């Protein structure tokens, strides 16, 4: 089935930004409700908006990382638990690593921009707590308060994304590095059990400490556990079914490991099929534009041959100049 018909990934469009389709999950209000319950209506709403901005910048850096290193990206999905950038890195280790690493880098840069305001607030140390927000007041200097919250939230996002477990960016980078020496099947196995152990430890810690703090760790533990189980099930089912588990291929987020020697080739999931259709449609449009350009160019050249350059209108002269430059430099 279509990924967008999957109940887990139902979403609505927010538009096309920087040549990237941005969509928001219909389940995103769940994150808002949780923040309201934990922080109150006013502070919860502010933190939700700051997180939304931070997640969007994070995901767009994944997109830019892919495009700047020879890959491509077409869509971003804003989820209650963060975001998903559907990227296809270029065919190189550098592209794969930089595509993933660009996300946490975005959060580091956002935090750095807020640093002067945080230093003036005197709450620098409180901002580095992995779970708890600094004790801000919304009645004082509001711009500085927003900067402190933005700094603290992005620090927490850096902590979260650099965890060396799937599906965090740190886990993806670990998979990419290990795949340079180990077989893909071994890398997946190590990644799965590392995530399972980390999830159990986080859950135990969450249950044994202050409930106000522990609930965050228990939620994170459950998130890691569920997604890794889904990814494992999808891998096992991919040999028998065309579509990925629940219509979404969890192994194809930012990058994918190559099939190891002797493995049965995995049939493409729905995301890959959709990307291939988009690629073929784009090629068809480019071919049609090329035919139309060549047809108009032939007509203009015939006109020049019969009547001379002075017979061309300014628009026709501009088109002829652009077309000539394009044929001299076809890569442009």
C-alpha positions in Angstrom: 0.0 0.0 0.0 1.0 3.6 -0.4 3.1 4.9 2.4 0.8 7.9 2.9 -2.2 5.6 3.4 -0.4 3.9 6.3 -2.0 5.0 9.5 1.4 5.6 11.1 2.4 8.0 8.3 -0.9 9.8 7.5 0.1 13.4 6.8 -0.9 16.6 5.1 1.2 18.9 2.9 2.8 22.1 4.2 4.1 23.1 0.8 7.3 22.8 -1.2 10.2 24.5 0.5 13.6 24.8 -1.1 12.6 22.1 -3.7 11.6 19.8 -0.9 8.1 18.6 -0.2 7.3 19.2 3.5 4.5 17.2 5.2 3.2 17.0 8.8 1.9 13.9 10.4 -1.7 14.0 11.6 -0.4 12.6 14.9 1.8 15.6 15.5 -0.7 17.1 18.0 0.2 14.2 20.3 3.6 15.8 20.9 1.8 19.1 21.7 -0.5 17.4 24.2 2.4 15.8 25.9 4.2 19.1 26.2 1.1 20.8 27.6 0.7 18.1 30.2 4.4 18.4 31.2 5.0 22.1 30.9 1.6 23.8 30.9 -0.3 25.5 28.1 1.9 28.5 27.5 5.4 27.1 28.0 4.4 23.8 26.3 3.2 25.7 23.2 6.4 27.8 23.0 8.6 24.7 23.3 6.5 22.9 20.6 7.1 25.8 18.2 10.8 26.0 19.0 11.1 22.2 18.6 9.3 22.4 15.3 11.7 25.0 14.0 14.7 23.0 15.2 13.5 19.8 13.7 12.8 21.4 10.4 16.3 22.9 10.3 17.7 19.6 11.3 15.9 17.7 8.5 16.8 20.3 5.9 20.4 20.0 6.8 20.1 16.3 6.0 18.6 17.3 2.6 21.4 19.8 1.9 24.0 17.2 3.0 22.7 14.7 0.5 22.5 17.2 -2.4 25.9 18.8 -1.7 27.6 15.5 -1.8 26.1 14.0 -5.0 22.9 12.6 -3.6 19.3 13.8 -3.7 16.3 14.4 -1.3 12.6 15.0 -2.1 10.5 15.0 1.1 10.5 15.7 4.8 7.9 14.3 7.2 7.4 16.0 10.6 6.5 13.3 13.1 5.4 13.5 16.8 8.8 12.1 17.7 10.8 14.3 15.4 11.3 14.2 11.6 12.2 12.0 8.7 14.1 13.2 5.7 13.8 10.9 2.7 17.3 11.2 1.4 19.4 9.2 -1.1 23.0 9.9 -0.5 25.6 9.8 -3.3 27.5 6.6 -4.0 30.3 7.3 -1.6 31.3 6.9 2.1 31.7 10.7 2.3 28.2 11.4 1.1 26.6 8.8 3.4 28.4 10.1 6.5 27.9 13.8 5.7 24.2 13.3 4.8 23.5 11.9 8.3 26.0 14.1 10.2 24.5 17.3 8.8 21.4 16.9 11.0 23.2 17.1 14.4 25.4 19.8 13.0 22.3 21.9 12.4 21.4 21.7 16.1 24.9 22.6 17.2 24.8 25.7 15.0 21.4 26.7 16.3 22.6 26.3 19.9 25.8 28.4 19.0 23.6 31.2 17.7 21.8 31.4 21.0 25.0 31.2 23.2 25.4 34.9 23.8 21.9 35.3 25.2 22.4 32.2 27.3 25.7 33.5 28.8 24.0 36.8 29.7 21.2 34.8 31.5 23.5 33.0 33.8 21.8 29.7 33.1 24.4 28.0 30.9 25.0 25.0 33.2 21.2 24.3 33.6 20.8 24.3 29.8 23.1 21.2 29.5 20.8 18.9 31.5 19.8 16.0 29.2 16.1 16.0 30.2 15.1 19.0 32.4 14.6 22.5 30.9 16.3 25.5 32.6 14.1 27.4 35.1 13.0 30.2 32.8 10.4 32.9 33.4 8.0 34.1 30.7 7.4 37.3 32.6 10.8 38.8 32.1 13.0 39.3 29.0 11.1 37.2 26.5 13.6 37.2 23.6 16.3 36.1 26.0 14.0 33.4 27.5 13.3 32.1 24.0 17.0 32.0 23.2 17.7 30.0 26.4 14.9 27.5 25.6 16.1 27.2 22.0 19.7 26.6 23.2 18.6 24.0 25.8 16.3 22.1 23.4 18.9 21.9 20.7 21.5 20.7 23.2 19.1 17.9 24.1 18.5 17.1 20.4 22.2 16.8 19.9 22.4 14.3 22.9 19.5 12.4 21.4 20.7 12.2 17.8 24.2 11.2 18.7 23.1 8.1 20.6 24.9 5.3 18.8 21.7 3.3 18.4 19.2 3.0 15.5 17.2 5.0 14.4 19.2 8.0 15.8 21.8 9.7 13.6 24.6 8.4 15.8 23.3 4.8 15.1 23.1 5.4 11.4 26.7 6.8 11.3 27.9 3.8 13.3 26.2 1.5 10.8 27.9 3.3 7.9 31.4 3.1 9.5 31.0 -0.5 10.5 29.9 -1.5 7.0 33.3 -0.5 5.7 34.8 -3.6 7.4 31.9 -5.9 8.2 29.3 -7.7 6.2 25.9 -5.9 6.0 24.1 -8.7 7.8 26.6 -8.6 10.7 26.3 -4.8 10.9 22.5 -5.1 11.1 22.7 -7.7 13.8 25.2 -5.7 15.9 23.0 -2.6 15.4 19.9 -4.4 16.5 21.3 -5.9 19.7 23.1 -2.7 20.6 19.8 -0.8 20.3 17.9 -3.5 22.3 20.5 -3.4 25.2 20.4 0.4 25.2 16.6 0.5 25.2 16.5 -1.9 28.2 19.1 0.1 30.1 17.3 3.4 29.5 14.0 1.8 30.6 15.5 0.5 33.8 17.1 3.9 34.6 13.8 5.7 33.8 11.8 3.5 36.2 14.3 3.9 39.1 14.8 7.7 39.1 12.5 10.6 39.7 9.3 9.9 37.7 9.2 13.5 36.4 12.5 12.8 34.7 12.2 9.1 34.2 9.1 9.2 32.0 11.2 10.8 29.3 13.8 8.0 29.4 11.0 5.3 29.4 9.4 7.0 26.4 12.7 7.1 24.6 13.4 3.5 25.5 10.0 2.4 24.1 10.6 4.4 20.9 14.0 2.7 20.3 12.6 -0.7 21.1 9.5 -0.5 18.9 11.3 0.9 15.8 14.1 -1.7 16.0 11.6 -4.5 16.3 9.7 -3.1 13.3 13.0 -2.8 11.3 13.9 -6.4 12.2 10.5 -7.7 11.2 10.6 -5.8 7.9 14.0 -7.3 7.1 12.7 -10.8 7.7 9.6 -10.2 5.6 11.3 -8.5 2.7 12.4 -11.8 1.2 8.7 -12.9 0.9 6.8 -9.6 0.2 7.2 -6.7 -2.2 6.1 -4.1 0.4 7.9 -3.2 3.6 6.4 -3.8 7.0 3.2 -1.7 7.4 4.0 -0.1 4.0 7.2 1.7 5.2 10.8 0.6 4.8 12.4 1.6 8.2 15.8 0.6 6.8 15.7 3.3 4.1 15.6 6.5 6.2 18.8 8.4 5.4 20.9 5.7 3.9 21.1 2.0 3.4 23.8 -0.7 3.7 24.7 -2.6 0.6 23.6 -6.2 0.4 26.3 -8.6 1.5 27.8 -11.1 -0.9 25.6 -14.1 -1.3 22.5 -12.4 0.1 19.2 -12.7 -1.8 18.5 -9.3 -3.4 15.8 -7.4 -1.5 12.8 -6.4 -3.5 12.2 -2.7 -3.5 9.8 -1.3 -0.9 7.1 1.2 -1.5 9.4 4.2 -0.8 11.9 3.0 -3.4 9.1 2.3 -6.0 7.7 5.8 -5.4 11.2 7.3 -5.9 11.7 5.4 -9.1 8.4 6.6 -10.5 9.4 10.2 -9.6 12.8 9.7 -11.3 11.2 8.4 -14.5 8.6 11.2 -14.5 11.4 13.8 -14.1 13.3 12.2 -17.0 10.2 12.3 -19.1 9.6 16.0 -18.4 13.2 16.8 -19.2 13.0 14.9 -22.5 9.8 16.8 -23.4 11.4 20.1 -22.6 14.4 19.2 -24.7 12.3 18.4 -27.7 10.3 21.6 -27.4 13.5 23.6 -27.0 15.1 22.0 -30.1 11.9 22.6 -32.1 11.8 26.3 -31.2 15.6 26.6 -31.8 15.3 25.1 -35.3 12.5 27.6 -36.2 14.6 30.5 -35.0 17.6 29.4 -36.9 15.5 29.1 -40.0 14.2 32.6 -39.4 17.8 33.9 -39.0 18.8 32.2 -42.2 16.0 33.8 -44.2 15.7 37.2 -42.6 18.8 37.8 -40.5 19.4 38.4 -36.8 17.6 41.8 -36.8 14.3 40.0 -37.5 14.4 38.3 -34.1 12.5 39.9 -31.2 14.4 40.6 -27.9 12.7 37.5 -26.4 13.8 35.3 -29.3 17.3 36.7 -29.2 17.5 35.9 -25.5 16.2 32.4 -26.0 18.7 31.8 -28.8 21.5 33.0 -26.6 20.5 30.8 -23.7 20.0 27.7 -25.9 23.4 28.2 -27.5 25.1 28.5 -24.1 23.3 25.4 -22.9 24.5 23.3 -25.9 28.1 24.6 -25.4 27.9 23.6 -21.7 25.5 20.6 -21.6 26.3 19.9 -17.9 24.6 23.3 -16.9 
